Amino acid sequence: MSFHDRYVVADGCTTHYLEAGDGPPLILLHGGEYGASARLAWENCIPALAEHHRVLALDFVGFGHSDKLRDFGGGQRRLMRRQVAGVLRTLRIDSADFIGTSLSGRMLLDVANRPAPEWPIRSMVVVGTGLAAPVAAARAVLEDFDGTLDGLRPSMDVLFHDPRWKNSEDYLRRRHEYCMVRGAWETAAAGNLRAPGRDGEGRPHVRPPARDYSRITVPTFLIRGQHDRLVPPLTWQELAAQIPGARTETICDSGHYPQIERAGEFVEAALGFLARTKAEA
């Protein structure tokens, strides 16, 4: 099944998204590294997911073909949360299943953990996220990017395990093309800007997450790639222990993004969880 490019204006912000299928809405959200986008994160999963759901894969602000905006006052994640809420409100989606990976997985956890969630989360699949922040050394590789093709190359080794992906020149070039979409690099790099006298402050885009996710009540499925360099097994297990009723699964022979490296196994696991959740509702 093919998918289609769509655009929607919500709260003055233009969001690009991919759409396919019919049925219960399923919202797909991508990671936050340079070159991330809805297409690169989900293109191998959308056709199979769309056989059972109306799939919408969004480009966050600052990424892909959505508007390039930066919130220097309240943080970029707050802007992204408002963006997603606005898009779903505009499209009149008042209940949906969500899949988030890496950055967006953390955002799903934080939103669902609130007394009044901003997003209408019916259930969620959270990929590549642990209780603690990502491993600092690996995260630093993702953040140290000078805009060149060779400058992006080290991130491939952090994100992927399978040589077919981490050594793929074609895929590297595709990721670099998304880095070079007008305004994308500038928006991401602007997160490192500091006013005079604030050099010692921590960067707001890598603030540590909340430590207690025990207030989450929606069905939750945690997926981790077996060889994820950003999320060690222990912190992933600690996260699962906090969330009542959370299910877990490890995707073998995969790194940080199992939905890319092992799309077939990933889709099978996600659809199984969503079907069980629907049957138990």
N, C-alpha and C positions, 0 to 999 in steps of 0.2 A: 504494500500500500504506500502510495506517495504522500508527501506532506507539502503544505503550501506556506509561502511567506505571507504574513499579515502584519499590519500596523494598526495601533490604536492610540489615540490621544486621551490620556487620563490626567486630570489635575495639571494640565499644561505641559505634560511630558509625553513625548512620543516613544512608545515601546514597540520594538520589533519582536515578533514571535512566530514560531512554526506551529501549524495546526494540522491535525489529521484525525479521522475516525469519528465515531458517534458513541454515545453512551455516557456513563458517569464521568465527570470531568477529572482529568489527571494532570496536575501541574508539574512540569519538570523545570528545575532550577540548576544552574551550572556553578562551577567553582570560581575562585577569585584571582587566579594567577594571570600573568600577562598572556594574552592570546586566547583566553577563555571565551566561549560563546555557546549559545544554545545548540547551534548546528554541530560543532565539533564534539560537544559533550554527549549529544543524544541521537545523532543521525543513525547510528546502528541499532538503536532500540525502538525508535518511534514506530516503524511499520508493524512490528509485532505487538507493541503496547496498544496501538490504535485498532487492533482487531477486537479489543474489549472495552476501550475507553475513548472519550473525546480528549485527545492529547493536545496540550498547549505547552510549548517549550519557550520560555521567555529569555530574551537578552536583558540582563540588568542594565541600569543606567551606567554609562561609562564603558560598556562592553558591546561587542558585535555591532549591530545597526540601530541600537537604541540611542537616545539623546546622550550626549556627553556632558554630564553634570557632576558637580562635586559639592558636598556639604561640609564646609569647614567649621560649622558651628556645633552641630549635633552628631557628626560622624556619618560616614558613608553608608553604614549598615542601616541607620535610621531612614536615610533617603531611599534605600532599596526596599525596606519594609513598606514605606508609604507607597512606593511605585507599584509593588505587587498588589497591595490592598486596593489601590485605585484602579488598576487594570481589571481585577476581578469584579469590583463594583460596577465598572463601566460595562463589562460583558455580562453582567447580571448572573454571576456565578456565586451562589450563596453557600455552597458546600462542595468540597473537592478533596480528593486524595492528592498527596504531594510526594515527590521524590526530590531530595536535595543532596548534593554531593560537595564535600569539603566545606568551603565557606558557606554555601547555602544550606548544608546539613546543619551547621552550627546555628544558622539563623532560624531554621525550623524548630530546633530544640528550644531556643530562647523564646520564640513566639509562643509555642505550645505550652511553655512553662509559666506564662503570664496568667493572672487571674481573668483577664479579658483579652484573649488573643486577637491580634489585628487581622489575621488570615482565617478563613473558614475551613480549618483543617479537620477533615473527617478521619483520616488516618495518614501515617507518614512513613516513608522509607528514607532512612538517613544513612548516607554512604561516606566512608572515609572520615569519620569524626570520632574522637575520643573525649574523655572527660577533661583532660588537660589540653592546653594549646598545642598546635603541631610542633614537632621536634624543631628546635631553633636552628640547628645547622642546616637541615634540609630546607626549611622555610627561607633561610637567608639566600640560598641558591635561587629560589623562585623570585625573590625580590630584587636581586642584583642583576638587572637587565639594562643594557645600554642602547637598546633599539635595533641592534644589528642581528643578522641571522645567526652568526656564531655566538653572539651574546645570549641568545635564547637556547642554544644547544644544551648547556648543562642541565636545564630544567627537565629535559626529556628523561634523563637518567633518574631524576628524583620522582617523576610522576609515573613512570612505566617500568615494568619488570620484563615483559616479553621483548626480545630483541627486534621482533617484527615491527614493534611500535617505537621503542626508544631509539632505534637506529634508522628509522625511516626518514630519508631526506624529503620525500614528498609530503609526509605528514608534518615535518618540521616547517617546511615552507608554507603550508596551509596555516599553521598556527602563527607564523610570522606575519602573514598577510592580515590576520585579524589584529595583530599588534599595531599594524601600520594603517588601519582604518583611521581616517582623519579624526583626531582628538582622543583616540583610545589610549595611546601611550602617555599623552600629556595628562589626561584625567587620572590615570593610575599613579604616575610619577608625582603628581601634585600632592598626594598624601604624605610625602616626605618633607614638604615645605614647612618651615617653622619661622614664626615671627622672632625678631631680635629679643634675646633674653630668655628664650624658651628651649635652647639647645639641649638642656638636660632632661626635658620631659619625655616620657615614653610616647611612642607613635600611637595615635588613636586607632589606627586600623589594625593593630595587633594587640588590643587589650585582651587580657585573660577573660575567658568566658565565666559565666556563673557556675558555681561548683555544686549546686543542688538542683537536680532535675526531678525531684520526687513529686512535684506538683503536676507533672504531665499525666493527663488522663486519656488521651486519644491512643488508639492502637499504634504501636511503634515497632518497626523492624529495622535493626541495625546491621548493615553489611560492611564488611572490611575485606580488602584484597589481602591475600596471604602474605605478600611481600611489601606491604605499604610502608614506605620509609618515613612518612610523616606521622603515622599513628601506630605506636607500638601496641602489641596485644594487650598489655596490662591496663593501659588507660582506656582502651575500648571496652574491656571487661568491667572496669570500674563504672563506666557510663551505663552499661547494661544493668548493673546491679542497682542503680539509682532509680530506674524507670519502672514503675509497676507493670508487670506483664510483658516487658519488652522481649521480643524474639530476636535471635541473632543468627547470622550465617557468614561463613568465610568463603570467599570465592578463590579457589586454588589457582596458582600460577598467574597471579595478577598483582599489580602494584596499587597505586592510589586510586586509579580510575577503572574499576572492574567493568563498569558499563561500556567502556571503550575496548579494553583488551579481551574481555570475555562476555561479549554482549548476549550471546545465547543463554549462558548459564545465569547471567544477571536477570534477564527478562523472565526466565522461568521462575526464579526465586521471587521476584517482585510480584509477578502475576499470581503466584500461589498464595502469597501473603494477602494480597488485595482480595482475592476470591474468598479466602477463609474469613477475613474481616467482614466482608459483606454477608456471608452466611451466618456469622455469629451475631450480627447486628439485631 
